[in-house]
Amino acid sequence: MRAYENLIATQNPAWPELAQRVEQAGTSVLLFEPADATARRTLEQLQVSTGSFLGAVVVHTGGVLIDHGWLRVYGSPAPGEGSGMPSLADVNGFPEAVEDSWFPEYGLVVAHDVLGGTYVLNGHDPSAVGRPGERGEMTYLAPDTLQWEALGAGYAAWLTWALEGGLGEFTSGLRWDGWESEVESIHGDQGLNFFPPLWSKEAHGDLAATSRHEVPMREIVGMAWETAAQIDGVDLGPLGSFATQ
């Protein structure tokens, strides 16, 4: 395994480009301070360099909130940095100490949206867990269908799309009047649970007829996993540490 010092010693670091994209973003963006120890452990476990956008987010941020906090992109948060977001390592159940025999074989959960939608960077063989797309392609578990969607882009292109304001059209029909102020007030480890659920016929017919309240993100994702298995007989595959495996 390459040591942390080797992984950050790239001649073409991605952070300057990513920082510029954040500065020129077409929507609101909040960056949080990273914890050096968490960043080191995470980067070494992933074995990606800071020449990638993923490595840059891990090392240079404690997480990123995009579009009034609708999207939570996981990094390496410092204790007490204010967002309440968990680390990428915690979301994916990384070992406490770096293990050369451990890696997220089927994919890496890199972000959630406030509705519990899950963004996964595909691993070696996504088809083995019923997920569409190719190795290294971003996929999305939609909270209103409980089905995976291949996004046709890698991590860097996906993150750039989100920073440029792509979530607006992508979430069409799932936003309500005043969502911005409501979502901005929710901690990074929380999300909105709807009743009737977003995947139900009632919610599809009229989102305004639903009620919603804040619950832990872990609970929302876990309920989606269990619902798909119990009602539709579908195994959504590994979802990091946020759902029963």
Phi, psi and omega in degrees: 000142178282139179285161180307316182300326178285325182289335179264353182270057180262145180282344181230072180296143183277342187299316179303318178293317180294319179298322178294320178296324176296315181298326182261014186301148179271009179208177182287142181220134173237128175252144180241157184290139179271161171258123186301318183295318179293318179299316181298311182297318182293314181296318180294323179290322180284330183060040171246154182263169176281008169282352178255155176297323179298312178298322180295319178295318180299314187277324189258356180223154170266019184120161182227128173256125185239142177059065178061025179088005180300318181251132179244108181262125190274141178226229184229075189293140174282149178303131177074019183285350168107338185278334186078003183286141172285169178276161174302321180296317180292317181300327184258007176065040178299149173297155182297323176240150184300130178237124183288348180265358184250135172201154180286083191303318187260357177149164183235121175286115185252345182194158167229153168261173188294343179271358183094002174300136188246127178257123183236133172272114185303144176267208188297318187219078183299330181296337180293339178242022175071025181255139180282176175090175182260170174302133179080006179263143176284139175230160186224127172269108186283129183288342181265354177231342186057038177231151178279144175233129173281132187264354175068027181207154172276184185299313184297313180294322178296314181295321177299316177302315180295318180293331180278000176100016184294342182293334183304305180289323183297328182260018181307129180091353182245011178241158186226165179300127178084013182298329185301308183292326179293314183291323181299335184273356186267132178297157184291347176257011180242164174211184181254124176259130184256147171222127352302157183301154182300332182277355183280159179298324182296317180290322178297327182284325184200098181299328182293342181276358180267160170249160183213150176208159183282134174218165177300140179303323179304322181291318180297312182293320179297320179294322178298316180300313182291321180296315179300322181287318187279321185269314184259352183067028184254132173265113183284355179080183183298134177233042181067215181267005185269001180211158178299134180252000000 
